[in-house]
Amino acid sequence: MEKVLYTVQGPKTMFEMTWEEVAEALEETDMVIVPTGATEQHGPHLPLGTDTMGTVEFARRMAAQLEEEGIKILIAPPIPFGISSYHMPFPGTISLHNSTWKEMVLDVLHSLYAHGFRRFVMPLGHGGNWGMMLVVAQQFMDETEDAKVLVYNNLPVLVSDYPEVFPSGTKEGHAGAGETSRMLATHPELVQLQRARAFYSKEAEELEDEDHPLMGGGIATPERSMKDVTPYGSIGDPNLASAELGERFYKKAVAWNCELIKKKLVNKG
């Protein structure tokens, strides 16, 4: 018998629910989180599903916190494929064309809408999806009469503590100490720190500087290949990571996410 790879803590996503459970929940709420992630390389030490696992974990924690406040929200089945062309030089990465991803997510949203969902929460789970997330949100609004969509990027909040807590004084980048900390907090069995390699460079840090749109700026220079930026696929030093820090990062960002949902979709108007 193979050993258990990892365990999952609730609340359930719709992927794990029965249709009757979904029907019963729809009597209480029309609000749903739609997690969109990716299947792409995350250095030698993290699984390809890191972004998807991370965005689902955010959704579970957000749903649990909102439930404690008397606010019911469901979690749609996660979409595990993203727009990851620049990671394709690393084996295992699966990337969808922009148009494919757009149509797939629109179909998911329209399916949920047909069942009675009207308030949709779409947090950023993978940076490469951001541009098309905005396109999808607007098109979905145009194609429905009463849907409300909240699409947002919480990355600046998520990484805001990194320079303070990590000796590198940087945002630690893709698959660096921050992302590794969050995986240690939730899926430690899948983290292989013995394979991790530290890597810093000016080019790597520019991917997440304050000018980048994902960090709140308005300047972008798209990458052709992540392998040109880092030979390992990761940026920073994963060995600085810890589960305790991962919990800290989750707690701060989840609280911010929940306040945003309440402001935009619960208490508005």
KEBA-362911 format. One record per residue: residue number from 1; residue in three letters; x, y, z of N, C-alpha, C in turn. Coordinates in pm, whole numbers, plus 32768, in hexadecimal, padded with zeros to 4 digits. Example, Ala and Ser with C-alpha at 12.3 -4.5 7.8 and 13.67 -1.06 7.14 Angstrom:
BEGIN
n_res_nu_nv_nw_cau_cav_caw_cu_cv_cw
1_ALA_8527_7DC7_830C_84CE_7E3E_830C_8528_7EB6_830C;
2_SER_8505_7F1F_82C4_8557_7F96_82CA_850A_8003_8313;
END
This chain:
BEGIN
n_res_nu_nv_nw_cau_cav_caw_cu_cv_cw
1_MET_8054_7F88_8000_8000_8000_8000_8057_807C_8000;
2_GLU_803E_80D5_7FA1_808A_8151_7F9B_8064_81AB_8010;
3_LYS_80C4_81F9_803F_80A9_8255_80AF_8051_82C8_8081;
4_VAL_800D_8305_80DF_7FBA_837A_80C3_8015_83EE_809D;
5_LEU_7FF8_842E_802C_804D_849A_7FFC_8037_851A_804C;
6_TYR_7FB9_853B_8064_7F99_85B1_80B3_7F06_85AA_80DB;
7_THR_7EE2_85F9_813E_7E58_85FE_816B_7E1F_8689_814C;
8_VAL_7D9B_8691_8147_7D56_870D_8127_7CF7_8730_8198;
9_GLN_7CF8_87AD_81C1_7C9E_87DE_8228_7C30_8830_81E9;
10_GLY_7BB4_881F_8219_7B42_8863_81E1_7B44_88F8_81FE;
11_PRO_7ADC_893E_81D1_7A5E_890B_8199_7A6C_88D4_810C;
12_LYS_7A06_8888_80E4_7A07_8849_8060_79FD_88B0_7FF1;
13_THR_7A38_888D_7F7F_7A18_88D4_7F04_79A3_888A_7EC3;
14_MET_7965_88C5_7E5E_78F7_8882_7E19_7926_8800_7DD8;
15_PHE_79A6_87F8_7DB6_79DF_877E_7D7C_79CF_8709_7DDB;
16_GLU_79C8_8726_7E5C_79C1_86BF_7EC4_7934_86AF_7EFE;
17_MET_78D5_86FC_7ECA_784B_86F9_7EFB_77F1_86A7_7E9F;
18_THR_777C_8681_7ED3_7717_8643_7E7F_76BD_86B0_7E44;
19_TRP_766F_868D_7DE0_7616_86F2_7DA6_75AE_8720_7E0B;
20_GLU_7584_86C6_7E65_7523_86ED_7EC9_755F_8752_7F2B;
21_GLU_75DD_8740_7F4E_761F_879F_7FA7_7627_882A_7F66;
22_VAL_7644_882B_7EE4_7649_88AB_7E9E_75BF_88EB_7E9A;
23_ALA_7559_889C_7E7E_74D0_88D1_7E7A_74A7_890C_7F00;
24_GLU_74C9_88C6_7F6B_74A8_88F8_7FF2_74F2_897A_800F;
25_ALA_7570_8982_7FE6_75BF_89FB_7FFD_7587_8A71_7FAE;
26_LEU_7553_8A56_7F36_751B_8AC0_7EE3_749E_8AFF_7F22;
27_GLU_7460_8AB9_7F7E_73EF_8AF3_7FC5_741D_8B5D_8029;
28_GLU_749F_8B5B_804A_74D5_8BBA_80AB_7526_8C29_806A;
29_THR_7560_8C0E_7FF6_75BB_8C70_7FBA_75BE_8C64_7F23;
30_ASP_75E3_8CD1_7EE2_75FA_8CCF_7E52_7689_8CFB_7E34;
31_MET_76E0_8CF0_7E98_776A_8D21_7E8C_77CB_8CAC_7E84;
32_VAL_782B_8CB5_7E27_7888_8C48_7E10_7913_8C7D_7DEE;
33_ILE_7978_8C39_7E23_7A04_8C55_7E01_7A2A_8BFB_7D8D;
34_VAL_7A69_8C32_7D27_7A96_8BE3_7CB3_7B2F_8BE4_7CB2;
35_PRO_7B6E_8B79_7CE5_7C00_8B75_7CEA_7C3C_8B51_7C62;
36_THR_7C92_8BA6_7C2F_7CD9_8B88_7BB3_7D6E_8B83_7BD0;
37_GLY_7DAC_8B15_7BB0_7E3A_8B03_7BCD_7E8A_8AE4_7B50;
38_ALA_7EE6_8A87_7B5E_7F3D_8A62_7AEF_7F7E_89DB_7B0D;
39_THR_7FB0_899D_7AA5_8006_8927_7AB3_8089_894C_7A6F;
40_GLU_80E9_8975_7AC0_8167_89A7_7A89_81D8_8991_7AEB;
41_GLN_8251_8993_7AB7_82C5_897A_7B0A_82D1_89E0_7B7A;
42_HIS_82FA_89AE_7BEE_8316_8A04_7C62_839C_89DB_7C9F;
43_GLY_8401_89DE_7C4A_8486_89BB_7C79_8494_8925_7C90;
44_PRO_8509_88FB_7CBE_8521_886C_7CD3_84DD_8835_7D50;
45_HIS_84A3_888D_7DA4_8477_8863_7E29_83E1_886A_7E42;
46_LEU_8395_88AD_7DEA_8305_88B8_7DFE_82BA_8874_7D8B;
47_PRO_8242_8840_7DA6_81F6_87FA_7D3D_81C0_8857_7CD2;
48_LEU_81A4_881D_7C60_816D_8869_7BF0_80E6_88A8_7C13;
49_GLY_80A0_886D_7C70_801C_889F_7C94_801D_8909_7D01;
50_THR_8090_8944_7D1E_809B_89A3_7D8D_8037_8A15_7D84;
51_ASP_802A_8A54_7D10_7FCD_8AC5_7D03_7F3C_8A9A_7D1A;
52_THR_7F17_8A27_7CE3_7E8E_89F8_7CF4_7E73_89D3_7D85;
53_MET_7ED0_898B_7DC3_7EBF_8968_7E50_7EB8_89E4_7EA7;
54_GLY_7F09_8A48_7E86_7F0C_8AC2_7ED4_7E8A_8B10_7ECB;
55_THR_7E54_8B1E_7E52_7DD9_8B6C_7E43_7D62_8B24_7E7F;
56_VAL_7D64_8A9E_7E7C_7CF9_8A52_7EBF_7D04_8A62_7F56;
57_GLU_7D7E_8A60_7F8A_7D91_8A72_8019_7D5F_8AFC_8045;
58_PHE_7D7D_8B62_7FF6_7D47_8BE6_8013_7CAE_8BE2_8018;
59_ALA_7C73_8BA2_7FB5_7BE1_8B9C_7FAD_7BA6_8B54_8027;
60_ARG_7BE1_8AE7_804F_7BAF_8A9D_80C4_7BB7_8AF4_8141;
61_ARG_7C27_8B36_8154_7C38_8B8A_81CA_7BDB_8C03_81C7;
62_MET_7BC8_8C3B_8153_7B6B_8CAC_8146_7ADD_8C7E_8166;
63_ALA_7AB4_8C0C_8130_7A2E_8BDA_8148_7A19_8BBD_81DD;
64_ALA_7A7F_8B84_821D_7A74_8B64_82AB_7A68_8BE2_82FF;
65_GLN_7AB8_8C48_82DF_7AB3_8CC4_832C_7A2F_8D0D_8318;
66_LEU_7A00_8D11_829D_797F_8D53_8283_790D_8D08_82C6;
67_GLU_7915_8C84_82C8_78AE_8C33_830B_78A6_8C57_839F;
68_GLU_7919_8C6E_83DD_791B_8C95_846A_78D3_8D1A_8481;
69_GLU_78CD_8D6B_8418_788B_8DED_8421_77FB_8DE8_83EE;
70_GLY_77CC_8D6F_83D5_7743_8D5E_83A8_772E_8D76_8314;
71_ILE_7799_8D73_82C5_7791_8D8A_8236_77B0_8D09_81EC;
72_LYS_7750_8CD6_81A2_7760_8C58_815B_7797_8C71_80CF;
73_ILE_77FE_8C25_80AA_7836_8C2E_8023_7866_8BA4_7FFB;
74_LEU_784F_8B7C_7F7F_787D_8AFB_7F4E_78FF_8B0C_7F01;
75_ILE_7940_8A9C_7EE7_79BD_8A9A_7E9C_79AA_8A43_7E21;
76_ALA_79B6_8A7C_7DAD_79A8_8A2F_7D31_7A1D_89CF_7D21;
77_PRO_7A0E_8969_7CCF_7A7F_8911_7CB3_7AF3_8963_7C7B;
78_PRO_7B6C_894A_7CAB_7BDF_8998_7C7B_7BFE_897C_7BE8;
79_ILE_7C29_89E4_7BA3_7C56_89D5_7B19_7CEE_89C8_7B1C;
80_PRO_7D25_8951_7AFF_7DB2_8937_7B1A_7E13_895E_7AAB;
81_PHE_7DDF_8990_7A3B_7E36_89B5_79CB_7E31_8A4B_79B4;
82_GLY_7EA5_8A85_7997_7EAB_8B15_7983_7EF9_8B3B_7907;
83_ILE_7F17_8BBB_78FE_7F65_8BF2_788E_7FF5_8BFB_78BD;
84_SER_8046_8B9C_7893_80CD_8B89_78CB_8136_8B72_7860;
85_SER_8127_8BB4_77EE_8180_8B98_777B_8213_8BAA_779D;
86_TYR_8233_8C0C_77EF_82BE_8C2A_780F_82FE_8BC2_786C;
87_HIS_82AC_8B69_78A2_82E0_8AFB_78F4_82F0_8A79_78A4;
88_MET_82C9_8A7A_7825_82CA_8A00_77D5_8354_89C0_77C4;
89_PRO_83C3_8A0A_77CB_8445_89C8_77C2_845F_8962_7832;
90_PHE_840D_8965_789B_841E_8905_7908_83B8_8895_78FB;
91_PRO_83E3_8818_78FC_8388_87A5_78EA_8316_87A2_7950;
92_GLY_82A1_877A_7920_822C_876C_7975_81CD_87E1_796E;
93_THR_81FE_8855_7947_81A8_88CB_793B_813E_88B4_78CF;
94_ILE_80C4_88DA_78EE_8056_88D5_788D_801F_8962_787E;
95_SER_8023_8996_7805_7FF8_8A1F_77EC_7F87_8A22_7787;
96_LEU_7F22_8A72_77A2_7EB3_8A84_7745_7EC4_8B07_76F8;
97_HIS_7E94_8B09_767D_7E8E_8B86_7632_7E2B_8BE4_7676;
98_ASN_7E3F_8C65_7665_7DE6_8CC7_76A2_7D54_8CAB_7682;
99_SER_7D38_8C92_7603_7CAD_8C7D_75D8_7C72_8BFF_7615;
100_THR_7CC3_8B96_7621_7C94_8B19_765D_7C6F_8B2E_76EF;
101_TRP_7CC9_8B72_7736_7CB3_8B8C_77C5_7C36_8BE2_77D8;
102_LYS_7C29_8C49_7785_7BB6_8CA3_7790_7B33_8C58_777E;
103_GLU_7B2A_8C07_7716_7AAD_8BC0_76FB_7A90_8B58_7767;
104_MET_7AF7_8B16_779A_7AE3_8AB3_7804_7AAB_8AF5_7882;
105_VAL_7AE8_8B64_78AB_7ABB_8BA7_7926_7A30_8BE2_7913;
106_LEU_7A14_8C1A_789D_798D_8C4D_7882_7925_8BDD_788B;
107_ASP_7947_8B68_7857_78EA_8AF7_7860_78D0_8AD1_78F1;
108_VAL_7937_8AD4_7943_7928_8AB6_79D1_78CC_8B1D_7A13;
109_LEU_78E5_8B9C_79F8_7894_8C06_7A34_7802_8BFC_7A09;
110_HIS_77EC_8BE3_7988_7762_8BD8_7958_771B_8B5E_7992;
111_SER_7765_8AF1_79A7_7729_8A7B_79E5_76FD_8A9B_7A73;
112_LEU_7754_8ADE_7ABD_7732_8B04_7B47_76BC_8B65_7B48;
113_TYR_76BA_8BC1_7AEA_764C_8C22_7ADE_75C8_8BDA_7AC4;
114_ALA_75CB_8B74_7A70_7551_8B2A_7A4E_7515_8AE6_7AC8;
115_HIS_7569_8AC4_7B29_7538_8A82_7BA2_7507_8AE4_7C0C;
116_GLY_751E_8B66_7BF5_74EA_8BC9_7C51_7551_8C20_7C96;
117_PHE_75CF_8C0A_7C7B_7635_8C62_7CB6_7632_8CE9_7C6F;
118_ARG_7640_8D54_7CBF_763C_8DDA_7C87_76B3_8E31_7CB1;
119_ARG_76F3_8E0E_7D1E_7768_8E5B_7D4C_77E4_8E03_7D42;
120_PHE_7844_8E30_7CF2_78B9_8DE0_7CD0_7939_8E23_7D02;
121_VAL_7989_8DD7_7D4B_7A09_8E07_7D80_7A79_8DC1_7D35;
122_MET_7AD0_8E10_7CF3_7B3C_8DD6_7CA5_7BC3_8E11_7CD2;
123_PRO_7C01_8DD2_7D37_7C85_8E01_7D63_7CF2_8DD0_7D04;
124_LEU_7D5C_8E1D_7CF7_7DCB_8DF4_7CA2_7E14_8D7F_7CE2;
125_GLY_7E22_8D12_7C97_7E6A_8C9D_7CC9_7EEC_8C84_7C80;
126_HIS_7EFA_8CC1_7C0B_7F73_8CB2_7BBA_7F84_8D30_7B68;
127_GLY_7FF8_8D6E_7B70_800F_8DF0_7B31_7FF3_8DF3_7A9C;
128_GLY_8011_8D87_7A55_7FFC_8D84_79C5_7F6B_8D8C_799B;
129_ASN_7F10_8D72_79F9_7E80_8D76_79D9_7E44_8E02_79E4;
130_TRP_7E8C_8E5F_7A1E_7E51_8EDE_7A47_7E0E_8F2A_79D4;
131_GLY_7E53_8F3A_7965_7E1A_8F86_78F6_7D98_8F4C_78C5;
132_MET_7D93_8EC7_78B5_7D1A_8E88_7882_7CAC_8E82_78EC;
133_MET_7CD1_8E86_796A_7C6B_8E8C_79D3_7C18_8F0B_79C7;
134_LEU_7C5B_8F78_79A8_7C14_8FF7_7995_7BB8_8FF1_791A;
135_VAL_7BEA_8FB4_78B0_7B9B_8FA6_7836_7B20_8F4F_7850;
136_VAL_7B35_8EDE_7892_7AC8_8E82_78B0_7A5E_8EC4_7907;
137_ALA_7A8B_8F0B_796F_7A2C_8F4B_79CA_79D1_8FAD_7980;
138_GLN_7A0C_8FFD_7928_79BB_905E_78DE_795D_901A_787C;
139_GLN_798E_8FB3_7835_7938_8F6F_77D5_78C4_8F2A_781C;
140_PHE_78E0_8EEC_788E_7877_8EA8_78D9_780E_8F0C_7908;
141_MET_783A_8F7F_7934_77DB_8FE8_795B_7785_9012_78E5;
142_ASP_77C2_901D_786F_777A_9046_77F7_7713_8FDE_77CC;
143_GLU_7730_8F5E_77EC_76DB_8EF1_77BC_766F_8EC8_7821;
144_THR_766C_8F07_7894_7607_8EE8_78FA_75C0_8F69_7923;
145_GLU_754C_8F58_795F_74FD_8FCD_7985_7517_8FFC_7A13;
146_ASP_7535_8FA0_7A6E_753C_8FC7_7AFA_75B2_8F8C_7B46;
147_ALA_7616_8F5A_7B00_768C_8F24_7B43_76E4_8F96_7B76;
148_LYS_7725_8F7C_7BE6_778A_8FD8_7C1C_780D_8F8A_7C28;
149_VAL_7877_8FC6_7BF7_78F9_8F82_7BF6_7961_8FD6_7C3E;
150_LEU_79A6_8F97_7C9A_7A16_8FD8_7CDF_7A95_8F8F_7CB6;
151_VAL_7AE8_8FCF_7C66_7B66_8F94_7C3B_7BD5_8FEB_7C72;
152_TYR_7C38_8FAD_7CB2_7C9C_8FFE_7CF7_7D21_8FB6_7D07;
153_ASN_7D87_9006_7D21_7E10_8FD7_7D34_7E3A_8FF6_7DC3;
154_ASN_7E52_8F8E_7E13_7E7B_8FA4_7E9D_7F12_8F92_7EB2;
155_LEU_7F5A_8F89_7E42_7FEA_8F6F_7E4D_8035_8FDB_7E9B;
156_PRO_801A_905C_7E84_8062_90C1_7ED2_8050_90B0_7F69;
157_VAL_7FD8_9089_7F94_7FBF_9071_8023_800B_8FF4_8050;
158_LEU_8007_8F8E_7FFE_8043_8F0F_8022_80DA_8F1A_8037;
159_VAL_811D_8F69_7FE4_81B0_8F70_7FEB_81E2_8FE6_803D;
160_SER_8186_9033_8076_81AF_90B0_80B8_820D_909A_812E;
161_ASP_8203_9027_8171_8259_900C_81E5_82DE_8FCA_81C0;
162_TYR_82EA_8F9C_8144_8361_8F4F_811F_83E5_8F98_813A;
163_PRO_83F4_9016_810D_8475_9059_8125_8497_9068_81B8;
164_GLU_842F_906A_820A_8446_907A_829B_8472_8FF8_82DD;
165_VAL_8438_8F88_82B4_8451_8F0B_82FB_84C1_8EB6_82BE;
166_PHE_84E1_8ECD_8240_8549_8E7D_8202_85CD_8ECA_81FA;
167_PRO_863D_8E8B_821D_86BF_8ED0_821C_86E4_8F0B_8196;
168_SER_86AE_8ED3_812A_86D0_8F06_80A4_869C_8F94_8091;
169_GLY_8635_8FBB_80DC_85FA_903F_80CC_85B1_9052_8049;
170_THR_858A_8FE4_8008_8548_8FEA_7F86_84BD_8FAB_7F8F;
171_LYS_8474_8FAE_7F20_83F0_8F6E_7F1B_83FB_8ED8_7F02;
172_GLU_8474_8EA6_7EF1_8491_8E16_7EE9_845A_8DD2_7E6D;
173_GLY_840F_8E14_7E1D_83ED_8DE5_7D97_83A7_8D60_7D8B;
174_HIS_83A1_8D30_7D10_835B_8CB4_7CEB_839B_8C3C_7D31;
175_ALA_834B_8BF3_7D7E_8377_8B7B_7DC5_83E7_8B97_7E2A;
176_GLY_83EE_8C15_7E57_8451_8C3A_7EBA_8422_8C1A_7F47;
177_ALA_845B_8C60_7FA8_8441_8C3F_8034_83B0_8C56_805C;
178_GLY_836E_8CBA_8024_82E4_8CD5_8048_8285_8C68_8019;
179_GLU_828C_8C49_7F99_8235_8BE1_7F62_8253_8B5A_7FA1;
180_THR_82D2_8B40_7FBA_82F9_8AC3_7FF9_82C5_8ABC_8088;
181_SER_82C5_8B2D_80CE_828E_8B30_8156_81FA_8B0A_8157;
182_ARG_81B0_8B3F_80F6_8120_8B20_80F2_8109_8A8D_80D3;
183_MET_815A_8A52_807E_814B_89C4_8061_8174_896F_80DA;
184_LEU_81D7_899A_8125_81FE_8952_819F_818D_8954_8206;
185_ALA_813F_89C0_8204_80D0_89CC_8262_805B_8972_823D;
186_THR_804B_8952_81BE_7FD4_8909_8192_7FEF_8880_8156;
187_HIS_805C_8871_810D_807C_87F2_80CB_8110_87CF_80E0;
188_PRO_813D_87C5_815C_81CC_87AF_8176_8203_8730_8137;
189_GLU_81AC_86CC_8125_81DA_864E_80EC_8207_865D_805B;
190_LEU_81DC_86C8_8019_81FD_86DB_7F8C_8273_873A_7F76;
191_VAL_82A9_8770_7FE3_831B_87CC_7FDA_839C_877D_7FEA;
192_GLN_83F7_878C_7F8B_8476_8743_7F8C_84EB_87A6_7F9A;
193_LEU_84FE_87D6_8013_8564_883D_8029_85F0_880A_800A;
194_GLN_8605_8789_800F_8689_8753_7FEF_86AE_876C_7F5D;
195_ARG_864A_878B_7F09_8662_87A9_7E7D_866C_883F_7E61;
196_ALA_8649_8891_7EC2_8642_8921_7EAD_86CB_895F_7E96;
197_ARG_86CD_89C8_7E43_8748_8A12_7E28_872B_8AA7_7E33;
198_ALA_8783_8AEF_7E73_8774_8B80_7E7D_87A1_8BC2_7DFB;
199_PHE_8755_8C27_7DD0_877C_8C70_7D57_8745_8CFE_7D5D;
200_TYR_879E_8D5E_7D52_8778_8DEB_7D4C_87BD_8E2B_7CD3;
201_SER_8779_8E89_7C95_87B6_8ED7_7C2A_8764_8F56_7C16;
202_LYS_87A0_8FB9_7BDA_8759_9036_7BBF_86E1_901C_7B64;
203_GLU_86F5_8FCA_7AFE_8689_8FAD_7AA0_8615_8F67_7AE6;
204_ALA_8635_8F0E_7B41_85CD_8EC5_7B89_857D_8F23_7BE2;
205_GLU_85C0_8F7B_7C27_857B_8FD7_7C81_8521_9039_7C36;
206_GLU_8548_905A_7BBC_84F7_90B8_7B6D_846E_907F_7B49;
207_LEU_8460_8FFC_7B51_83DF_8FBE_7B31_8373_8FE6_7B95;
208_GLU_839E_900C_7C0E_833D_902F_7C75_835F_90B4_7CB7;
209_ASP_8398_9113_7C6A_83B2_9196_7CA5_8333_91E8_7CA6;
210_GLU_8339_925E_7CE4_82C0_92AE_7CF8_8282_92E2_7C77;
211_ASP_82CD_92DF_7C07_8297_930E_7B88_823F_92A6_7B44;
212_HIS_824D_9228_7B6B_8203_91BE_7B27_816F_91C7_7B49;
213_PRO_8115_91B0_7AE7_8085_91B9_7B01_8055_915E_7B73;
214_LEU_8094_90EA_7B84_806A_9091_7BF0_808F_90C7_7C79;
215_MET_80E9_9128_7C7B_8112_9166_7CF9_80D6_91F1_7D0B;
216_GLY_8079_9214_7CB5_8036_9294_7CC2_8066_92FE_7C61;
217_GLY_80CA_92DF_7C10_80FD_933E_7BAF_80B7_9334_7B29;
218_GLY_80F4_9370_7AC5_80B5_9371_7A41_8116_9356_79D0;
219_ILE_8188_9316_79F0_81EF_92FD_798B_820B_9267_7985;
220_ALA_8206_922F_790D_821F_919F_78FE_8274_9185_7883;
221_THR_82D1_9129_7891_831F_90F6_7820_8310_905E_7824;
222_PRO_82B4_9026_77D6_8298_8F96_77DB_8315_8F42_77C4;
223_GLU_8319_8ED0_7809_8389_8E75_77FD_836E_8E0C_7792;
224_ARG_83D5_8DEB_7747_83C9_8D80_76E4_83E2_8CF8_7724;
225_SER_8443_8CF5_7781_8467_8C77_77C1_8498_8C90_784F;
226_MET_845A_8C4E_78AF_8486_8C5A_7939_8512_8C20_794C;
227_LYS_8539_8BC6_78F4_85BD_8B89_78FE_862B_8BED_78DF;
228_ASP_8609_8C58_7895_866A_8CC2_787C_867F_8D18_78F7;
229_VAL_861F_8D14_7953_8626_8D64_79CD_8667_8D17_7A3E;
230_THR_8643_8C98_7A4B_8679_8C42_7AB4_868A_8BB4_7A80;
231_PRO_8700_8B7B_7A8B_8715_8AF4_7A57_86CA_8A88_7AA4;
232_TYR_86A1_8AA7_7B1F_865D_8A45_7B73_85C5_8A53_7B6F;
233_GLY_8595_8AC1_7B39_8506_8AD9_7B38_84D3_8B20_7BB5;
234_SER_8528_8B2E_7C18_8503_8B71_7C94_855A_8BEC_7CAA;
235_ILE_8525_8C48_7CFB_856C_8CC5_7D19_856C_8CD8_7DAF;
236_GLY_85E1_8CF3_7DE8_85EB_8D06_7E78_862C_8C8D_7EB9;
237_ASP_8619_8C7E_7F3A_8655_8C0F_7F86_85E8_8BC5_7FD1;
238_PRO_85B6_8B56_7F9B_854B_8B0A_7FDC_8572_8AD7_8066;
239_ASN_85F3_8ACB_8081_861E_8A97_8103_8603_8AF8_8176;
240_LEU_85DA_8B72_8155_85B4_8BD3_81BD_8523_8BBF_81E9;
241_ALA_84DE_8B65_81A9_844E_8B54_81C0_8431_8B08_8241;
242_SER_83B8_8B1E_8275_8389_8AD2_82E8_82F1_8ACE_82E6;
243_ALA_82B7_8A65_8321_8226_8A59_8329_81E9_8ACA_837B;
244_GLU_8230_8AF5_83E3_81FF_8B61_8438_81EE_8BE2_83E9;
245_LEU_8251_8C01_8394_8247_8C77_8340_81D5_8C67_82DB;
246_GLY_81C5_8BEF_82A7_8159_8BD6_824A_80D1_8BF5_8287;
247_GLU_80BE_8BCB_8304_8042_8BE8_834A_802F_8C7F_835D;
248_ARG_809C_8CC3_837B_8095_8D55_838B_8068_8D98_830A;
249_PHE_80A2_8D6E_829B_807F_8DAB_821A_7FED_8D8F_81F7;
250_TYR_7FC1_8D13_820E_7F37_8CF0_81F2_7ED7_8D44_8247;
251_LYS_7EF3_8D4E_82C7_7E99_8D95_8322_7E84_8E25_82F7;
252_LYS_7EF1_8E6A_82D5_7EE6_8EF6_82AD_7E99_8F05_822A;
253_ALA_7EBB_8EB5_81C8_7E7B_8EC2_8145_7DE9_8E95_8147;
254_VAL_7DC9_8E2C_8192_7D3F_8DFD_819B_7CE7_8E68_81DB;
255_ALA_7D19_8EA7_8243_7CCC_8F12_8284_7CB0_8F83_8222;
256_TRP_7D13_8FA7_81D2_7D02_9011_816D_7C9C_8FE7_8105;
257_ASN_7CA7_8F69_80D6_7C49_8F36_8073_7BB9_8F3C_80A6;
258_CYS_7BA5_8F11_8121_7B1D_8F0D_8159_7AE3_8F99_8168;
259_GLU_7B34_8FF6_8193_7B04_907F_81A0_7ADC_90B8_8118;
260_LEU_7B29_9095_80B2_7B09_90C3_802B_7A85_9089_7FFA;
261_ILE_7A6F_9009_8011_79F2_8FC8_7FE9_797B_9008_802F;
262_LYS_798A_901F_80B0_791B_905D_80FB_78FD_90E9_80C7;
263_LYS_7967_9132_80A7_7956_91BC_8077_7915_91C1_7FEE;
264_LYS_793F_9168_7F94_7914_9171_7F09_7897_911F_7EE7;
265_LEU_7881_90AF_7F2E_7815_9057_7F08_77AD_903B_7F76;
266_VAL_77CE_905B_7FF1_7771_903D_805F_772F_90BB_8093;
267_ASN_777E_911D_80B5_7749_9196_80F4_772F_9208_8092;
268_LYS_774D_91F5_8015_773E_925F_7FB2_76AA_9272_7F8E;
269_GLY_7680_92F0_7F93_75F9_9313_7F67_758C_92D4_7FB9;
END
